[in-house]
Amino acid sequence: MPNEPREPTSVNAFLLLIWLLAGAVVFLPFAMNTSAWDAVTLHVPGHQGNWWHLLVGAPFFLAYPMIWLRLRSLFSTRPSTAMERRLLWSLVGLSIAATLSVESPFLLHLAGTSEWQRLSILGLGFGIVVVSGTLLILRRKRFLPTRACLAGLNAAYLANAALCLVVYAGAPGNAWSKAGWLISVVIVWPMLLELTWLFTQTSAPQASQPNPRTA
């Protein structure tokens, strides 16, 4: 079984750092002293935790399979297995389902946000999912399996993160109470560049690339 091509070590190390920060964001207060971990465990101030908070917090945990993939890319030349990829795609599917469910109140005008916020949330959340999903389907034969997983995880994470950044942009609190939000503002840009780069790599047929089915 041939090895999958890898990005330069410096690029992998930088992306690993970005996703390590994303892993830290899970436990940092994102808004009103509430972290993604608080959201999924329903420890929301005022006992207001509900399904919406659970679904909006869960996709932040995609940082951990991304960290695992980046560590593999740095320290191992073995390709991912079919079972591992099925698990990753299951996580991607669940995350996207959660994000689309979270956006339903905005779609139905039930969220109480301004029209600008509503359009931004729907445009970013649905937009990232639709564009990324379409490109993955159209270029599936040009993607190595692990890189396709990287693109899927990136897209699922960014769709949810973009929604949260817009929703909680005006949340009250000092820098510490919004530490996760502030870090996310910084790290989503390298993630977006990574996602764009992954799709750019498949913009033209690559004759020298090994057969994806054997990678």
Summary of the structure (lengths in Angstrom):
residues: 215
radius of gyration: 17.7
end to end distance: 6.6
largest distance: 58.4
contacts: 655
relative contact order: 0.16
helix: 70%
strand: 1%
